[in-house]
């Protein structure tokens, strides 16, 4: 059943990308354009939080035990590397700290650089295949099954936006209007 779901999802994504690529180029171009859009929003939000607030994590109500702002950014960067490496068929070129990022990395400057470098690596991955290669099966970085390379490459954008939404809440809780809302 999982294979059927993956194949149906890949077919739907291929159909959507085919329509989009008719105007904008290849599937890789469409995926890369989407990646660029989330990168702009995410990096600007990461840069907007002052360094002294990077350790902020809400603690009231249903927020107990959530990641700090810095941990959100490092997690997204680490997962960008994991996903991009799977698309490229290689191991991540950096320590991903099992999707948490390097534990020793604590300064805003280092974390933002890690994030920006992860997006550069993700761009390399999203532009690495032809339309024909996009539906070839490859490793699932989060499971044992094989999935279309295009499907794996498409996971970065929604994952980033999921955490971007959380970061926006953190920014606003600290009196900062996210750059995209200014």
Secondary structure by P-SEA (a helix, b strand, c coil): caaaaaaaaaaaaaaaaaaaaaccccaaaaaaaaaaaaaaaaaaaaaaccccccccccccccccccccaaaaaaaaaaaaaaaaaaaacccccccccccccccccccaaaaaaaaaaaaaaaaaaaaccccccccbbbbcccccccccaaaaaaaaaaaaaaaaaaaaaaaaaacccccccc
